[in-house]
Amino acid sequence: MRGGLPVTGGIGLIIVLVIAALTGVNPLKLIGGGAEPGVESGPPADDPMRDFVSAVLGSTEETWGALFSASGQSYREPSLVIFSGLTSSACGTGQSAMGPFYCPVDQTVYIDLSFYEDLKSRLGAPGDFAQAYVIAHEVGHHVQNLLGTMEQAQQTRARQGEAEGNAMSVRLELQADCYAGLWAHHAERAKPMLEAGDVEEALGAASAIGDDRLQRRTQGTVVPESFTHGTSAQRVEWFRRGLQEGTSQACNTFGS
C-alpha cells in the first residue's frame, strides 16, 4: 500500500465486548476483572507503527466524515489508544492476547501493536493492508455505534435465545467487515494507495479470522451455532462487497 499505509487472540476481546453490549453483562465479569491503575503501557513515541495506525485512522475519518456529511449527518471521530500489555477502558481491561477492539462506551478504538505480529506469524496474514483492514473493521463498529445499529441489536438480542444472539453478533461483525471494504473503496478513489497484492492481504486477514477456521485451528472441530463473527468465506465476501460497491446500502447484513 503506497504511503506507508480491520483472531484467535485478537478476536477474543471483540467477542467479549459484543456479548457484553448485547446482553448488558459487565465486561469485567466476562474477562475476569479489571486492571490496576497504572498498568497501561504503550509503544515508544517514535514507533513507526504508531504513525501507521494513526494514518489509517485519519484516512477512515476523512472517508466517514464525507459519507456522513453527504447524508446530512455529522461524523463524530473515535478516540484511539495504542497499547502494549494491558490497558483499561470503559468496557473493561484490554490484554495483548486479545487483540484490537472497539469500546462503544467510550467510543474508542484500542490497538495492541503486538497483534500484528500474531496476524503475520500465527494466522498467516502478513502485510500493511491486512493491518489497515483490522483498524478499519474496528472503526466500522464505531460507525454502527453512531448510527444506532448496536443499540438496535441489543434490543433484539434481549428478546432472543443464545443461538439467535450469536447470529446477531455475526451480522454486526460482517457489516463491520463490509464497512472496512467501503472505506478502502473511497480512500482509494480519493487518493490512490493500493498496490498489487494489497487487496489480497486484506482478504487474507478476513479469511484468517473466520470462526470456522479459528475453531478448526484451536479445537479441531467447527460448531456453527457458536459462531459470533462469521465464516472465512462470509468475511471475505462482505469485505469484498464493500470494496466493490462502496455504499452503505451494500453493507446491509441485517436484510440479507
N, C-alpha and C positions, 0 to 999 in steps of 0.2 A: 504494500500500500504506500503510495507516494506521500512524502511529507512526514514520515515517522508515524504516520497513522497506518451482547451479550453481549452428574457432578459427584463422583461418589462423595468426596468430602465437600465439594462446592455446592452440591445440591441439597445437602443436609439442612443447613440453616434456612434456606429458602422454603423447604418443605415445612419446617417448624413454624416459620412466620406466616405462611399461608394458612396452615391449620389453625394457628392462634387467631388470625384475623377472621377466619370463617366460623370458629367455634366460640370465640370470646375467652378462651383459656389463657391465663397468664403465660407468655412465652418462657419466663424463667422456670416455671414448673416443668416445661417440656424439655428444656436443655440443662436442667439440674442446677439452677442457682445463678447468681449474678457475680460480676467481677468486683473485686475490692477496689476502692478508689486508688487511682494512680497506676493501675496495671496496664493501661493503654500505652502502646508504643507505635511508632511509625518508622518508615524508611527515612534515610538521610534526606535532607532538603535538596541535595544535588543529585538524587537518584533519578536517572533518565526516565525510568518507568513512571515516576510521579508526574513528570511532564507529559508523558504519553497519555496517561489516564485523564489528566486534566484537559488535554487537547481533544480527546474523543468526547468527553462530556461537553466541552464547549461546542463541538460540532452538533451534538444532539440538541443542545439548547437553541442553536440557530434554526435547525430543522423544525423542531416542535414549536418554537416561537412563531415561525412563519405560518405553520399549519393552523395553529390556534387563532392567530390573527385573521387569517383568511376566513375563518368561520365565525368571526366576531367575538372571540374569546381571548382572554389574557392567559398566557402560559406562566406559571409560577415555577421557577427553576428549582431543582432539588439541590440540597446541600451534598457535599462529598466528604467522606472520611476515608483516608488511606491509612491502613494499619498493618501491623505485624504482631503476631502472638495473640493478644486479646484486645478487645475494645468494648466499651459499654455503649448501649444505645437505648432509646426509649422502648425498644422491643426486647431488651434483654442483652445478654452477653454474646458477642461475636467472637468466635475462635477460629484460628487459622485453618484448622482441619475442616471447617465447614464452608469455607469459600465466600465469595461475594454474596451480598444480599441487599435488599431494599427494605427499609423500615417505614411503613406508611404513617406511623405515629409522629415521627419527627421529620418525615419527608426527606430522608437522607439515603444516598447510595453509599454502601460500605464496600470497599475493595481491599482485599488482602492480596498483596502482590505475589506471595508465595504460591497462591493458587495457580498462577500462570505456569509455573514450573510443573505442577501436577498435571495441568491440562496438556502440556507437551510430553512429559516423560511417562506418566502413568496412563493417561487417557488417549494418547496418540493423536493429539490435535494441536500441532505447533502453528506458529505464525502470528504476526501482529494483527491481522484482520480477525483471526479467531479470538484474540484478546479483546478487540474492539466490539465484536459481537456480544461478548459477555456483558460489557458495560451497557451497550445499547439495549440488551434484554432487561437489565435492571431498571433502566430509565423507562422502558415500556411499562413496568409495574407502576412507576411514578405517574405516568400518563393515565393508567387505569384508576389510580387513586384520585387524581384531579377530576376525572370525568364521572366519578361515582360508580364505576364498574365494580370495584372491590366491595363497596358497601352493599350494592345490589346482590352480589354473590353471597355475601354474608347473610343477608336476609333470606335468600333462597336456601342456603345451606342449613339454616336453623330449622327449616321445615322438612329436611331430608335425612335419610339414613347415611351410614358411613360410605357405602358404595357410591351413592349419588353425590355425596360431598366430595369424594375423590375425583369423580368425573367433572365436577365443577372446578376443582383445582386444576385439572388438566386443561380445561378451556381457558382459564386465566393464563396459564403458562404458555400455551400455544399462541394466544393473542400477543403476549409479550414477545415471543419469537417473531411473529409477523410484524410487530411494531419495529423490531430491530431491523428487519429487512426493509421496511418502509423508510427508516432513517437512512440506510445505505443508498437506497434509490434516490432520495432527494439530495443527500450530501454529494453524491457523485455528479448529479446534474448541476449543482451549484458550484462545485469546484472539483473537477476530475481528480480522483485519488486512487482509483483501483488499478492494480497491476495484474498481470497474468498470474493466476493461482489464488488471488485474494478471495474470490467468491467460494472457491473450493475449500479454503481454510475455514471460512465461516460455516459452510455446510458440514465440514468435518467435525467442527466443535459441536454443532447442533446434534449431529448423529451420535457423537461420543457420550452425550449426557442424556440420551433417551432412557426411559425407565426400563425397557426390555433389555437393553444392552447392559445397563448398570446392574440390574438384578441377576442377569446371567453371569456377569463377572464376579459379583460378590457372594451370591448364594447358590449359584448353579441351577436355578430354576426361575421361571417367569410367572408372576401372579398378576394377570391383567387387572383384576378388580382392585388391586392395591396401588395402581399407577396414580401418580399425582402430577406428573409433568408431560406425559405423552411418550409414545414410542419414538425411536430414532427416525423412522420414516415420517411420522407426523411432524416432528420438529423441523426436519429438513423441508417438508412440504410447505409449512406455514411461513418459515423464513423466506423461502423462495417466492412464495406468493406475494409477500410484502415487497420484496426486492423488485419483482417484475411489474407489479401493478401500481405500487406507490400511493395507494389510497387507504384511508382508514376503513372505508366500506369493505375493502377486500379482506380486512382482518376481523370480520365478524365471526369468530369461532363459536359464538353462542347461537347463531342461527343456522349453522351447518349441520 
